[in-house]
């Protein structure tokens, strides 16, 4: 399953993260596999919920996700939310 754009109450959660993972053809399963190599005990479902804004993403998780997807975007931009205009 690819990372999908989630809109919640007029807010799109992490569109830049979604775009970066789509460009690199990274699935949630692959991202979770890499997180597990780093010692995380996380399921695809739980990561999906974090990316949907149902649970917070910690700074450590954000840094590790940035490394996994190998992007030069700053964390602030990668995990920016987009409000509907």
N, C-alpha and C positions, 0 to 999 in steps of 0.2 A: 504494500500500500504506500503510495506516495504521500508526501506531506501536503495536506489540502489547506486552502485558504479558509479560515473560519471567521464568519462575521457574527458578532454577538451584540445585540442592542445598538446597531449602527456603527460598531467598531470592528475593524478587521485586525485580527490578532497576528502579529509578526509577519506581514507580507514580504518583508525583505528576506527573512529566514526561509519562507516558502519558495521564493524566487531563486535563492541560491541553491537550495536542495533540488529544485526542479532542473536548473541548468546542469547540475552535476549528476542528475538521475539517481539521487539517493532516496532510498525508501526508508520508512520508519523502522522496518526490520533491520536494515543495515546499520542505521544510526544506533538502535538499541544494542545490536551486537557489539559495536565499538564502545558504547557506554559500559557494557558489562565487562569488557576487557580492562576498563579503568576501575573496576570494582563496584560499579553501581548495580543495585538489585532493582531493576526496573523492567516493566513489561511494555509491549507496544501500546497497549491500551492506556497505561498510565502516562507514557510520553505524549500520546495523542491528546489526553486530557490536559496536560500541562501546556501544550501548544495551543489548545483551545481556550486557555485562560481559566480553566476550572480549578487549577492548582498553580501556585506560584513556581517560577523557575528561579532557583538560587543563583547567586553570582558565580559560584563554583561550577554549577551545571551550565550556565551560559558560556563561561570560558571554555569548558570542555566541549560543548556543542560547537562552538566557533572553531576549535582545533579540528574536530572531526570533519566538519564540512569544508575545512581549508579555505577560509575566506579572509580577505583583507579588510572587510567592512568592520568598523568599530562596533563593539558590543551594543552601544546605545542605538546605533542605526539598525543593526541586525535584529534586535528585539524591540524595535519601535512598533507602536500600534498606530493604526490609521483610522482616524475618526471620519465618519461620513460628513460630507459638506452640505 
